[in-house]
Amino acid sequence: MSEKKESGVWEGFKAFLMRGNVVDLAVAVVIGTAFTNIVNALVKGVINPLVGAIGTKNLDNYSSCLKPPCRGTGDTATGVKILWGSVLGATLSFLITASVVYFLMVLPMAKYLARLEARRKAKEGTHEVLEVSELEVLKEIRDLLAAERGSGRQGLPPDGQGPWPRG
């Protein structure tokens, strides 16, 4: 009985792993991790030097002292220091990441999906028109056959002449 239970758990686990959203999530994590390195390089190589033109090149050096004297770092620090430069750097990294993901991934995918949906709707629309016109033609044929049966000229058009040669 435990073998069946284990195989059921194993099958469930395999089904879970093979679901599309789990695989997509794994791919997203790998790409996100690699992309983080690009964003960090952009912040350190471009943003920080631009900020450095105004003040210091390293955003981590920007801070405010709430309770003096603010001297030292780590265990030897005195006073209460707010490192708002670190928060600013992290915020810039987030904004750059979010904008690149949106403009290079989300927006193009949304446009692509909208085009696919428009094509699908257009295809459905033409299919419905064809179905309606086909239905109308079949109704006309039915009405003509019913009219012919009623007039006693079965199989002949209204002029009495068939499309075949008479002999």
C-alpha positions in Angstrom: 0.0 0.0 0.0 2.9 2.4 0.7 4.3 1.7 -2.8 1.0 3.0 -4.3 1.1 6.0 -2.0 4.7 6.8 -2.9 4.1 6.4 -6.7 1.0 8.6 -6.4 3.1 11.2 -4.6 5.9 10.9 -7.1 3.4 11.2 -10.0 1.9 14.3 -8.4 5.4 15.8 -7.9 6.2 15.1 -11.6 2.9 16.7 -12.7 3.7 19.7 -10.5 7.1 20.2 -11.9 5.9 19.8 -15.5 3.2 22.4 -15.2 3.9 25.4 -17.4 3.9 28.0 -14.7 6.5 26.2 -12.6 8.9 26.0 -15.5 8.2 29.6 -16.4 8.9 30.7 -12.8 12.2 28.8 -12.8 13.2 30.5 -16.1 12.2 33.9 -14.7 14.4 33.4 -11.6 17.4 32.5 -13.7 17.0 35.4 -16.1 16.3 37.8 -13.2 19.4 36.7 -11.5 21.5 37.3 -14.6 19.7 40.6 -15.2 20.5 41.8 -11.7 24.2 41.8 -12.6 23.5 44.0 -15.7 21.5 46.5 -13.6 24.1 46.6 -10.8 26.8 47.3 -13.5 24.6 50.1 -15.0 24.1 51.7 -11.6 27.8 51.5 -10.6 29.1 52.4 -14.1 26.7 55.1 -15.2 24.4 56.3 -12.5 27.0 56.6 -9.7 29.4 58.6 -11.8 26.6 60.9 -12.9 25.7 61.4 -9.2 29.5 61.7 -8.5 29.6 64.8 -10.8 27.5 66.5 -8.2 28.9 64.9 -5.0 30.5 61.7 -4.2 30.7 58.8 -6.7 29.5 56.2 -4.2 25.9 56.6 -3.2 26.5 54.6 0.0 28.5 57.6 1.3 25.5 59.8 1.5 24.1 59.9 5.0 22.6 62.1 7.7 23.4 62.1 11.4 20.4 62.0 13.7 22.4 61.9 17.0 25.9 63.3 17.0 28.7 62.5 17.0 28.5 60.2 14.0 32.0 58.8 13.6 33.3 55.4 12.7 31.7 52.4 11.1 30.5 49.0 12.3 30.9 48.2 16.0 33.0 51.3 16.7 30.3 53.7 15.3 29.0 56.4 17.5 25.8 58.4 17.1 22.8 57.5 14.9 23.5 57.6 11.2 20.8 57.3 8.5 22.4 55.9 5.3 19.9 57.3 2.8 22.4 57.0 -0.1 22.1 53.2 0.1 18.3 53.5 -0.1 18.6 55.8 -3.0 21.0 53.4 -4.8 18.6 50.5 -4.2 15.7 52.5 -5.4 17.5 53.5 -8.6 18.4 49.8 -9.2 14.8 48.8 -8.7 13.5 51.6 -11.0 16.0 50.7 -13.7 15.1 47.0 -13.4 11.4 47.6 -13.5 11.6 49.9 -16.5 13.7 47.6 -18.5 11.5 44.6 -17.7 8.4 46.6 -18.6 9.7 48.2 -21.8 11.7 45.3 -23.1 9.5 42.4 -22.0 6.0 43.2 -20.7 5.0 45.9 -23.3 6.2 44.0 -26.4 4.5 40.8 -25.1 1.3 42.7 -24.4 1.3 44.1 -28.0 2.0 40.7 -29.4 -0.8 39.1 -27.5 -3.2 41.9 -28.5 -2.3 41.3 -32.2 -2.9 37.6 -31.8 -6.3 38.3 -30.2 -7.2 40.7 -32.9 -6.3 38.1 -35.6 -8.3 35.4 -33.7 -11.4 37.7 -33.5 -11.1 38.7 -37.2 -10.9 35.0 -38.1 -13.9 34.2 -35.9 -15.8 37.1 -37.5 -15.2 35.8 -41.1 -16.1 32.3 -39.9 -19.4 33.6 -38.6 -20.1 35.5 -41.8 -19.5 32.4 -43.8 -21.7 30.3 -41.5 -24.5 32.9 -41.8 -24.3 33.1 -45.6 -24.1 29.3 -45.9 -27.2 29.0 -43.8 -29.0 31.5 -45.9 -28.1 29.7 -49.1 -29.3 26.4 -47.6 -32.6 28.0 -46.6 -33.1 29.4 -50.1 -32.4 26.0 -51.6 -35.0 24.4 -49.2 -37.5 27.1 -50.1 -37.0 26.5 -53.9 -37.3 22.8 -53.5 -40.5 23.2 -51.5 -41.9 25.6 -54.1 -41.1 23.1 -56.9 -42.8 20.3 -55.1 -45.9 22.4 -54.6 -46.1 23.4 -58.3 -45.5 19.9 -59.6 -42.4 20.6 -61.6 -40.0 18.6 -59.6 -36.3 19.1 -60.4 -36.9 21.8 -63.0 -36.2 25.5 -62.7 -39.1 27.9 -63.0 -38.7 28.2 -66.9 -39.3 24.5 -67.2 -35.9 23.9 -68.9 -33.3 21.8 -67.1 -29.6 22.2 -67.3 -29.3 19.0 -69.2 -30.1 18.4 -72.9 -33.5 16.8 -73.7 -33.7 14.1 -76.2 
